Amino acid sequence: MTDRPWWMNSTDTTTVDKGSPERNEKHVRSIAETASEEADAMVSHLTAVEAKGVVLSAATRMAMGYAKNARHAANQLRNN
């Protein structure tokens, strides 16, 4: 058990150990499949809006986190 709450854990997909390199790659691929140009544009737009002072809901910020994580996973697969 860790001393920190679950929501403070890293969202980096490489930190999730599924037991074998093959299962780790399958896990990263399943996350990367959700990456899209549309999601990237949405994250970019909402980040700019939030920087201007607009308050975003927790659900929207969570969706942004999922989209960022998917793009991160897709970049990992492309770079390996």
Contacts in CASP RR format, 6 or more apart in sequence:
PFRMAT RR
TARGET T0000
AUTHOR 0000-0000-0000
METHOD contacts of the structure
MODEL  1
MTDRPWWMNSTDTTTVDKGSPERNEKHVRSIAETASEEADAMVSHLTAVE
AKGVVLSAATRMAMGYAKNARHAANQLRNN
2 9 0 8 1.000
9 15 0 8 1.000
11 65 0 8 1.000
11 68 0 8 1.000
11 69 0 8 1.000
12 72 0 8 1.000
13 27 0 8 1.000
13 28 0 8 1.000
13 31 0 8 1.000
13 69 0 8 1.000
13 72 0 8 1.000
13 73 0 8 1.000
13 76 0 8 1.000
14 28 0 8 1.000
14 76 0 8 1.000
16 24 0 8 1.000
16 27 0 8 1.000
17 24 0 8 1.000
18 24 0 8 1.000
18 26 0 8 1.000
18 27 0 8 1.000
25 77 0 8 1.000
28 73 0 8 1.000
28 76 0 8 1.000
28 77 0 8 1.000
29 73 0 8 1.000
29 77 0 8 1.000
31 69 0 8 1.000
31 70 0 8 1.000
31 73 0 8 1.000
32 70 0 8 1.000
32 73 0 8 1.000
32 74 0 8 1.000
32 76 0 8 1.000
32 77 0 8 1.000
33 70 0 8 1.000
34 66 0 8 1.000
34 67 0 8 1.000
34 70 0 8 1.000
35 67 0 8 1.000
35 70 0 8 1.000
35 71 0 8 1.000
35 73 0 8 1.000
35 74 0 8 1.000
36 70 0 8 1.000
39 67 0 8 1.000
39 70 0 8 1.000
39 71 0 8 1.000
40 67 0 8 1.000
40 71 0 8 1.000
42 64 0 8 1.000
42 67 0 8 1.000
43 64 0 8 1.000
43 65 0 8 1.000
43 67 0 8 1.000
43 68 0 8 1.000
43 71 0 8 1.000
46 56 0 8 1.000
46 60 0 8 1.000
46 64 0 8 1.000
47 64 0 8 1.000
49 56 0 8 1.000
50 56 0 8 1.000
56 64 0 8 1.000
END
